[in-house]
Amino acid sequence: MDKYTYYVTMETGQIHREPFDDQVKYYEVLATQEEIHEIERLFEELHTTEYSPDAFKSPLNEKSTQEHRDKQQLILDNIIVAIYELGTEVTKEEIRTMNGMNQRV
């Protein structure tokens, strides 16, 4: 499988073949199309949990709300780990120096 350079942005969850906006932080990865599809699937899952009505069904139920936040954090962690594993050395160094990420990767 051929690996190509992709640029992933956490702000929007988009993946591009070329960076096109100087105002956006991109993480450069080398990946197959299947690996990119997996990251896209994780972003879709995150998007679904962000706008899921589950968080609003019982907003005063702290246990339910915390479970929802934990699920979102797990998805975010999986995205960061995938970007780290596929990332260039520059990307890996940026992730290693992120606040708190050195415990996760």
Secondary structure, 3 states (H helix, E strand, C coil): CCCEEEEEECCCCEEECCCCCCCCCCEEEEECHHHHHHHHHHHHHHHHHHCCCHHHHCCCCHHHHHHHHHHHHHHHHHHHHHHHHHECHHHHHHHHCCCCHHHCC
